[in-house]
Amino acid sequence: MAKIADPWHHHDWDSKDYVADWAERQKGREPDRQEAFAALAAALPYKKEAAIKILDVGAGYGGLAMYLLARFPNASAVCQDGSEAMADLGGERMKPFAGRFGYILADFSKPGWTRKVPDRFDAAVSSIAIHNVRDTKTIQRIYADILPLLKSGGCFLNFDRMRPTLEDQLGFLERAGFERVKCFWQGETRSVIGGFKP
Ligand SMILES: C[S@@+](CC[C@H](N)C(=O)[O-])C[C@H]1O[C@@H](n2cnc3c(N)ncnc32)[C@H](O)[C@@H]1O
């Protein structure tokens, strides 16, 4: 995966050891994000029984994907991530959902990554992943890349750090072509934002 030249970049998602360590630390933090996950799930405009197709962008070990698969028992998920180590860990952790998910390795910091995602989705979601690229122009490009992956009326919901500001991020979604853009949940440093494909 592309390394970010940034003095405060401290993640090494390509390292199996780093990923194992991160996942271990994340265990204790999972309860803190259940409220945001619940708000994101509630914003999905689908009935519980709907057989929706979900794309989890930067899915990691599948924390959000698993949350949604548990709430939508007929849904399936494609988990995209740039880290093979994360995808391997996700394959293990998501075993209770075997047959309802698959992983795609793709680096979203690179234009053209969506060529590796050969499907159209009812919902694209993401959790604490896209900010990793740091550069706001790249974040805007990723939002624009996601729009064509959605079916008409489909939604994109992103739980992430709002840099530079929440208002800027909402503007990025609008300029990417999403409509009915809004903030669905706001925490201290992170929010759930999203919009719909016309
Ligand atoms: C903080 S983890 C979050 C993982 C997961 N979404 C969650 O909430 O548990 C960030 C994830 O983003 C992925 N990631 C970071 N930069 C990426 C890139 N350029 N392309 C694809 N995935 C990337 C990492 O591999 C990692 O799995």
Ligand as a Chemical Component Dictionary entry (heavy atoms), coordinates in Angstrom:
data_LIG
# 
_chem_comp.id                   LIG 
_chem_comp.type                 NON-POLYMER 
_chem_comp.pdbx_formal_charge   0 
_chem_comp.three_letter_code    LIG 
# 
loop_
_chem_comp_atom.comp_id 
_chem_comp_atom.atom_id 
_chem_comp_atom.alt_atom_id 
_chem_comp_atom.type_symbol 
_chem_comp_atom.charge 
_chem_comp_atom.model_Cartn_x 
_chem_comp_atom.model_Cartn_y 
_chem_comp_atom.model_Cartn_z 
_chem_comp_atom.pdbx_ordinal 
LIG C1  C1  C 0  -8.139  2.381  11.637 1  
LIG S1  S1  S 1  -8.295  0.999  10.571 2  
LIG C2  C2  C 0  -10.068 0.838  10.515 3  
LIG C3  C3  C 0  -10.508 -0.485 10.026 4  
LIG C4  C4  C 0  -12.016 -0.731 10.049 5  
LIG N1  N1  N 0  -12.716 0.084  9.082  6  
LIG C5  C5  C 0  -12.567 -0.514 11.426 7  
LIG O1  O1  O 0  -13.214 0.517  11.669 8  
LIG O2  O2  O -1 -12.335 -1.372 12.286 9  
LIG C6  C6  C 0  -7.913  1.737  8.999  10 
LIG C7  C7  C 0  -8.004  0.759  7.829  11 
LIG O3  O3  O 0  -7.832  1.510  6.624  12 
LIG C8  C8  C 0  -7.022  0.767  5.759  13 
LIG N2  N2  N 0  -6.358  1.682  4.831  14 
LIG C9  C9  C 0  -5.547  2.711  5.156  15 
LIG N3  N3  N 0  -5.095  3.328  4.042  16 
LIG C10 C10 C 0  -5.651  2.645  2.993  17 
LIG C11 C11 C 0  -5.569  2.778  1.585  18 
LIG N4  N4  N 0  -4.814  3.728  1.021  19 
LIG N5  N5  N 0  -6.270  1.923  0.816  20 
LIG C12 C12 C 0  -7.038  0.956  1.382  21 
LIG N6  N6  N 0  -7.143  0.764  2.716  22 
LIG C13 C13 C 0  -6.458  1.598  3.502  23 
LIG C14 C14 C 0  -6.038  0.058  6.670  24 
LIG O4  O4  O 0  -5.437  -1.053 6.052  25 
LIG C15 C15 C 0  -6.921  -0.301 7.845  26 
LIG O5  O5  O 0  -7.496  -1.567 7.674  27 
# 
loop_
_chem_comp_bond.comp_id 
_chem_comp_bond.atom_id_1 
_chem_comp_bond.atom_id_2 
_chem_comp_bond.value_order 
_chem_comp_bond.pdbx_ordinal 
LIG C1  S1  SING 1  
LIG S1  C2  SING 2  
LIG S1  C6  SING 3  
LIG C2  C3  SING 4  
LIG C3  C4  SING 5  
LIG C4  N1  SING 6  
LIG C4  C5  SING 7  
LIG C5  O1  DOUB 8  
LIG C5  O2  SING 9  
LIG C6  C7  SING 10 
LIG C7  O3  SING 11 
LIG C7  C15 SING 12 
LIG O3  C8  SING 13 
LIG C8  N2  SING 14 
LIG C8  C14 SING 15 
LIG N2  C9  SING 16 
LIG N2  C13 SING 17 
LIG C9  N3  DOUB 18 
LIG N3  C10 SING 19 
LIG C10 C11 SING 20 
LIG C10 C13 DOUB 21 
LIG C11 N4  SING 22 
LIG C11 N5  DOUB 23 
LIG N5  C12 SING 24 
LIG C12 N6  DOUB 25 
LIG N6  C13 SING 26 
LIG C14 O4  SING 27 
LIG C14 C15 SING 28 
LIG C15 O5  SING 29 
# 
